[in-house]
């Protein structure tokens, strides 16, 4: 994983779990992945989602909209630990 980007809305209900994840678990995620840039982008009414950028510019996106904090953590763990296969590229 070369970069992790988390997008969410500052006020939309669909982003609540993502906001809670950032507030409560960002420090743990960063400590576990100190060499990976982790960017958090907030924008009004944007769909909650996470992007993982891997070698050769390959990106993977997972929608986080309407998930609770625990489910968001599971989805982000998937992005961090699982690079896309050749079939997904």
Phi, psi and omega in degrees: 000127180262330183199147177234127178238128179246123178248139176201167177266146179290336187227344183294140180298327181295342179260002185303314180298323179291317177299317178299319178300312181299315181294321188261336188232358180303313184299320179294316179299315180294320179296325180282342183225061188296335183268357181263122174296130178240114183251133177245122181242123177250135177212147183300126174060025175278149177290134179291129182198164177229140177242137171246130175251129185245187179304151178062024176075009179290132179239152176226139181237140173231130178283133181247002184304132176066017176266150175280172184304317181296318179293322176299316179300319179296317180294319179292322176299321177300314181295317183293320189265346187233106174286151178298144176282169179301328180291332181275345183280000000 
